[in-house]
Amino acid sequence: MTVEKTGRFLTTVGEHAPVVMCERHAQVFEMAMMANDIAHTIYEFDDETPSQYCQACDLQVAKAYAEKVEAANKPKIIMPGDLN
């Protein structure tokens, strides 16, 4: 699974570090912030600014990879007759 450079929005909450998000994740972020009445800022990059990697999409890929590695390293019980 590869991640494309679709991040076009810079989002911040209060004094926390900014996060780059794609349009889909920025919309969810905005809905969550508005529903909880939390002050936030969303800045859309100019057309001349190249897209960046969406940090939320990167986290999804990292989580999938960690689950794959965990499943591969999970101990397996081998019962008599399973080796045939």
Residue pairs with C-beta under 8 A, 6 or more apart in sequence:
1 61
1 64
2 61
3 53
3 54
3 57
3 58
3 61
5 50
5 51
5 52
5 53
6 22
6 23
6 51
6 54
6 57
7 20
7 21
7 22
7 51
7 52
7 53
7 54
7 55
7 57
8 22
8 23
8 26
8 44
8 45
8 51
9 20
9 21
9 22
9 23
9 26
9 42
9 43
9 44
9 45
10 18
10 19
10 20
10 21
10 42
10 43
10 44
10 45
11 18
11 19
11 20
11 21
11 26
11 29
11 40
11 41
11 42
11 43
12 18
12 19
12 40
12 41
13 33
13 38
13 39
13 40
14 39
14 40
19 55
19 56
20 52
20 53
20 54
20 55
21 29
21 54
21 55
21 56
22 54
22 56
22 57
25 54
25 56
25 57
26 42
29 40
29 42
30 40
30 42
32 38
33 39
33 40
45 51
45 52
